[in-house]
Amino acid sequence: MEKNLLFILKSCPYCKQALSWMEELKKENPAYEEVAFTIIDEKENPDIADKYDYYLVPTYYVNGKKVHEGAASREIVENILKEATLSSEK
């Protein structure tokens, strides 16, 4: 399994917003383009989602560690991308 995961529901407005912010931030900062997240829809992949400890979406895991759960602001998404960028440099 990938080390950076994003659990979502396609019908979730908070997930859609988080994905939109991720795209915006990647366009603004080329370093974030290198960060890859495996996006897992919990409804379509319950077998994978059930293996992880979270309750709300969107939920981000960076380098195997849960770093955010639930509705996120643009600033939170940017901090997650920063953390993932630093993690990938190690």
PAMILUM-558789 format. One record per residue: x, y, z of N, C-alpha, C, O in turn; residue in three letters. Coordinates in nm, 2 decimals. Layout:
    npx    npy    npz   capx   capy   capz    cpx    cpy    cpz    opx    opy    opz  aa
      X      Y      Z      X      Y      Z      X      Y      Z      X      Y      Z ALA
...
This chain:
    npx    npy    npz   capx   capy   capz    cpx    cpy    cpz    opx    opy    opz  aa
   0.08  -0.12   0.00   0.00   0.00   0.00   0.09   0.12   0.00   0.20   0.13   0.06 MET
   0.04   0.23  -0.07   0.11   0.35  -0.08   0.13   0.41   0.06   0.05   0.39   0.15 GLU
   0.23   0.49   0.08   0.25   0.55   0.21   0.16   0.68   0.23   0.14   0.71   0.35 LYS
   0.12   0.74   0.13   0.03   0.86   0.14  -0.11   0.82   0.09  -0.13   0.79  -0.03 ASN
  -0.21   0.83   0.18  -0.34   0.79   0.14  -0.44   0.90   0.17  -0.42   0.98   0.26 LEU
  -0.54   0.90   0.09  -0.65   1.00   0.12  -0.78   0.92   0.10  -0.82   0.87   0.00 LEU
  -0.86   0.91   0.21  -0.98   0.84   0.22  -1.09   0.94   0.19  -1.10   1.05   0.26 PHE
  -1.18   0.91   0.10  -1.29   1.01   0.06  -1.42   0.93   0.04  -1.42   0.81   0.04 ILE
  -1.52   1.01   0.02  -1.65   0.96  -0.04  -1.68   1.05  -0.16  -1.67   1.18  -0.14 LEU
  -1.71   1.00  -0.27  -1.73   1.09  -0.39  -1.84   1.19  -0.37  -1.84   1.29  -0.43 LYS
  -1.94   1.15  -0.28  -2.05   1.24  -0.26  -2.03   1.34  -0.15  -2.11   1.43  -0.13 SER
  -1.91   1.34  -0.09  -1.88   1.43   0.02  -1.83   1.56  -0.03  -1.73   1.57  -0.10 CYS
  -1.90   1.67   0.01  -1.86   1.81  -0.04  -1.73   1.85   0.02  -1.65   1.92  -0.04 PRO
  -1.69   1.80   0.14  -1.57   1.84   0.21  -1.45   1.77   0.13  -1.34   1.82   0.12 TYR
  -1.48   1.65   0.09  -1.38   1.57   0.01  -1.35   1.64  -0.12  -1.24   1.66  -0.17 CYS
  -1.46   1.68  -0.19  -1.44   1.75  -0.32  -1.37   1.88  -0.30  -1.28   1.91  -0.38 LYS
  -1.39   1.95  -0.19  -1.32   2.08  -0.17  -1.17   2.05  -0.14  -1.09   2.12  -0.19 GLN
  -1.14   1.95  -0.06  -1.00   1.91  -0.03  -0.93   1.87  -0.16  -0.81   1.92  -0.18 ALA
  -0.99   1.80  -0.24  -0.93   1.76  -0.37  -0.90   1.88  -0.46  -0.80   1.89  -0.52 LEU
  -1.00   1.97  -0.46  -0.98   2.10  -0.54  -0.86   2.18  -0.48  -0.78   2.23  -0.56 SER
  -0.86   2.19  -0.35  -0.74   2.27  -0.29  -0.61   2.20  -0.32  -0.51   2.26  -0.35 TRP
  -0.61   2.07  -0.32  -0.48   1.99  -0.35  -0.44   2.03  -0.49  -0.32   2.05  -0.52 MET
  -0.53   2.03  -0.59  -0.50   2.06  -0.73  -0.45   2.21  -0.74  -0.35   2.23  -0.80 GLU
  -0.52   2.30  -0.67  -0.47   2.44  -0.67  -0.33   2.46  -0.62  -0.25   2.53  -0.68 GLU
  -0.31   2.40  -0.50  -0.18   2.41  -0.44  -0.07   2.35  -0.52   0.04   2.40  -0.52 LEU
  -0.10   2.24  -0.58   0.00   2.17  -0.67   0.04   2.26  -0.79   0.16   2.27  -0.83 LYS
  -0.06   2.34  -0.84  -0.03   2.43  -0.95   0.05   2.55  -0.90   0.14   2.60  -0.97 LYS
   0.03   2.59  -0.77   0.10   2.71  -0.72   0.24   2.67  -0.67   0.33   2.76  -0.68 GLU
   0.26   2.55  -0.63   0.39   2.51  -0.58   0.44   2.38  -0.64   0.39   2.28  -0.61 ASN
   0.54   2.39  -0.73   0.58   2.28  -0.81   0.63   2.16  -0.72   0.63   2.05  -0.76 PRO
   0.68   2.19  -0.60   0.73   2.09  -0.51   0.62   1.99  -0.47   0.65   1.87  -0.45 ALA
   0.50   2.04  -0.46   0.38   1.96  -0.42   0.35   1.86  -0.54   0.28   1.76  -0.51 TYR
   0.39   1.89  -0.66   0.36   1.80  -0.77   0.42   1.66  -0.75   0.37   1.56  -0.80 GLU
   0.53   1.66  -0.68   0.60   1.53  -0.65   0.53   1.45  -0.55   0.55   1.33  -0.54 GLU
   0.43   1.50  -0.48   0.36   1.43  -0.37   0.25   1.35  -0.43   0.16   1.41  -0.50 VAL
   0.25   1.22  -0.41   0.14   1.14  -0.46   0.06   1.08  -0.35   0.11   1.03  -0.25 ALA
  -0.07   1.09  -0.36  -0.17   1.03  -0.27  -0.25   0.93  -0.34  -0.30   0.95  -0.45 PHE
  -0.26   0.81  -0.28  -0.35   0.71  -0.33  -0.49   0.75  -0.27  -0.51   0.76  -0.15 THR
  -0.59   0.77  -0.36  -0.72   0.82  -0.32  -0.81   0.69  -0.31  -0.82   0.62  -0.41 ILE
  -0.87   0.67  -0.20  -0.95   0.55  -0.17  -1.09   0.60  -0.14  -1.11   0.66  -0.03 ILE
  -1.19   0.56  -0.22  -1.32   0.59  -0.19  -1.37   0.48  -0.09  -1.37   0.36  -0.13 ASP
  -1.41   0.51   0.03  -1.44   0.41   0.13  -1.56   0.33   0.09  -1.58   0.21   0.13 GLU
  -1.65   0.38   0.01  -1.77   0.31  -0.03  -1.74   0.21  -0.14  -1.79   0.10  -0.14 LYS
  -1.64   0.24  -0.23  -1.60   0.15  -0.33  -1.50   0.05  -0.29  -1.48  -0.05  -0.35 GLU
  -1.42   0.08  -0.18  -1.31   0.00  -0.13  -1.32  -0.03   0.02  -1.23   0.01   0.09 ASN
  -1.44  -0.08   0.06  -1.45  -0.10   0.21  -1.35  -0.19   0.27  -1.31  -0.18   0.38 PRO
  -1.30  -0.29   0.19  -1.20  -0.38   0.24  -1.07  -0.31   0.28  -1.00  -0.35   0.37 ASP
  -1.04  -0.21   0.20  -0.91  -0.13   0.23  -0.95  -0.03   0.35  -0.87  -0.03   0.45 ILE
  -1.06   0.04   0.34  -1.09   0.14   0.44  -1.11   0.08   0.58  -1.07   0.14   0.67 ALA
  -1.16  -0.04   0.59  -1.18  -0.10   0.72  -1.05  -0.13   0.79  -1.05  -0.16   0.91 ASP
  -0.94  -0.13   0.72  -0.81  -0.16   0.78  -0.75  -0.04   0.85  -0.65  -0.05   0.92 LYS
  -0.81   0.08   0.83  -0.76   0.20   0.89  -0.85   0.26   0.99  -0.97   0.24   0.99 TYR
  -0.79   0.33   1.09  -0.86   0.38   1.20  -0.90   0.53   1.18  -0.82   0.62   1.20 ASP
  -1.02   0.55   1.13  -1.07   0.68   1.11  -1.22   0.67   1.11  -1.28   0.56   1.09 TYR
  -1.29   0.79   1.12  -1.43   0.79   1.13  -1.49   0.89   1.02  -1.59   0.86   0.96 TYR
  -1.42   1.00   1.00  -1.47   1.10   0.91  -1.38   1.11   0.78  -1.27   1.07   0.78 LEU
  -1.44   1.16   0.68  -1.37   1.19   0.55  -1.38   1.34   0.52  -1.47   1.40   0.56 VAL
  -1.28   1.39   0.46  -1.16   1.33   0.41  -1.06   1.30   0.53  -1.05   1.37   0.62 PRO
  -0.99   1.19   0.51  -0.88   1.15   0.61  -0.75   1.13   0.53  -0.75   1.06   0.43 THR
  -0.65   1.20   0.58  -0.52   1.19   0.52  -0.42   1.11   0.60  -0.42   1.12   0.72 TYR
  -0.35   1.02   0.54  -0.24   0.95   0.60  -0.11   0.99   0.52  -0.11   0.98   0.40 TYR
  -0.01   1.03   0.59   0.12   1.07   0.53   0.22   0.97   0.59   0.24   0.97   0.71 VAL
   0.29   0.90   0.50   0.39   0.81   0.54   0.34   0.71   0.64   0.41   0.67   0.74 ASN
   0.21   0.67   0.62   0.15   0.57   0.71   0.09   0.62   0.84   0.04   0.54   0.91 GLY
   0.10   0.75   0.86   0.05   0.81   0.99  -0.07   0.90   0.96  -0.06   0.98   0.87 LYS
  -0.17   0.88   1.03  -0.29   0.97   1.02  -0.25   1.11   1.06  -0.21   1.14   1.17 LYS
  -0.27   1.21   0.96  -0.24   1.35   0.99  -0.36   1.44   1.00  -0.35   1.55   1.05 VAL
  -0.47   1.40   0.94  -0.59   1.48   0.94  -0.71   1.40   0.92  -0.71   1.30   0.84 HIS
  -0.82   1.43   0.99  -0.95   1.36   0.97  -1.06   1.46   0.98  -1.07   1.54   1.07 GLU
  -1.15   1.46   0.87  -1.27   1.55   0.87  -1.25   1.67   0.78  -1.14   1.68   0.71 GLY
  -1.34   1.76   0.78  -1.34   1.88   0.70  -1.21   1.95   0.72  -1.16   1.96   0.83 ALA
  -1.15   2.00   0.60  -1.02   2.06   0.61  -1.03   2.20   0.54  -1.11   2.22   0.45 ALA
  -0.95   2.29   0.59  -0.94   2.42   0.53  -0.82   2.41   0.43  -0.75   2.32   0.42 SER
  -0.81   2.52   0.34  -0.71   2.52   0.25  -0.57   2.52   0.32  -0.48   2.45   0.27 ARG
  -0.56   2.59   0.43  -0.44   2.59   0.51  -0.40   2.45   0.56  -0.28   2.41   0.55 GLU
  -0.50   2.38   0.60  -0.47   2.24   0.65  -0.42   2.15   0.54  -0.33   2.08   0.55 ILE
  -0.49   2.16   0.42  -0.44   2.08   0.30  -0.30   2.12   0.27  -0.22   2.03   0.23 VAL
  -0.27   2.25   0.27  -0.13   2.29   0.24  -0.03   2.23   0.34   0.07   2.19   0.30 GLU
  -0.07   2.24   0.47   0.02   2.18   0.57   0.04   2.03   0.55   0.15   1.98   0.57 ASN
  -0.06   1.96   0.50  -0.05   1.82   0.47   0.04   1.79   0.36   0.13   1.70   0.36 ILE
   0.03   1.87   0.25   0.12   1.86   0.14   0.26   1.90   0.18   0.36   1.83   0.13 LEU
   0.28   2.00   0.26   0.42   2.03   0.31   0.48   1.91   0.39   0.59   1.87   0.37 LYS
   0.40   1.85   0.47   0.44   1.73   0.55   0.48   1.62   0.46   0.58   1.55   0.48 GLU
   0.39   1.59   0.36   0.42   1.48   0.27   0.54   1.51   0.19   0.62   1.42   0.15 ALA
   0.57   1.64   0.15   0.69   1.67   0.07   0.81   1.65   0.16   0.91   1.59   0.11 THR
   0.81   1.69   0.28   0.92   1.66   0.37   0.94   1.51   0.40   1.06   1.47   0.40 LEU
   0.83   1.44   0.41   0.84   1.30   0.43   0.90   1.23   0.31   0.98   1.13   0.33 SER
   0.87   1.27   0.19   0.93   1.20   0.07   1.07   1.23   0.05   1.14   1.16  -0.02 SER
   1.12   1.34   0.12   1.27   1.37   0.11   1.35   1.29   0.20   1.47   1.28   0.18 GLU
   1.29   1.22   0.30   1.37   1.14   0.39   1.41   1.01   0.33   1.47   0.93   0.40 LYS
